[in-house]
Amino acid sequence: MPETASVNDAYQVRVVGSQEGQQTNNILNFVAATSIDDVELRLIVALASCFVTHILPVATSKWSLESLIWKRTAPTLGVEHVTIPSGAGAGAGSASALPSYASCCISLRTLQGGRSHRGRMYLPGIPEDATTDSKFNTENAYWTAVLAFAACLASSFIIGDPPAANSFQMHIYSRKIGGASFPYNLTGMTPVASLTPDEIVATTRSRKLGRGA
């Protein structure tokens, strides 16, 4: 039986990859804007499709998309699920890659001010030929794909009013406001209003070899 969700049920998704023998993680939060008939189909498959369609064709072949690990985080804590999406595997881009800690930063903005109401997403697996010095080459296929990826997330998870059936809204979660332990408090959730890639190559220090994800 598929897992269903009610309005305001929150889910956390960890997009798991691997580069140079260590794990990379992108942790994203979503809240059901309507009742959901199948969480895996409406959220996980849709999210994975943005990665498989737009990022994998251009990401370095030294990075692989492995799985999506997901669970309900509010109003109660659900069991953890693991989904290996169709099309998962190594990137199809150049094998010449930037170091594991080099990332493409996508800023997640909301309609509220303050640090607790904004976030960032750091994409791993940057091909060397996608950059010029400290910036992404905006004429390169990688940058074009990142823009398309951000648009894919926006079209799938930034919800209009009224929301369509079976809709999830992407959120920023503030542990300072909502608490650091599960289950999460919805007071810490703020809807994402826009996703903007940064042309400057970012650094994710935790992805240095031997340090973590």
ABEGO torsion letter per residue (X at the ends): XBBBBBBGBBBBBBBBBBBGGBBBBBBBBBBBABBBABAAAAAAAAAAAAAAAAAAAABBAABBBABBBBBBAOABBBBBBBBBBBGBEBBABBABBBBAABBBBBBBBBABBEAAABBBBBBBGBBAAABBEABBBAABAAAAAAAAAAAAAAAAABBBOBBBBGBBBBBBBBAAAAEABOBBBAAABBBBABBBBBABBBBBAAABBGAEX
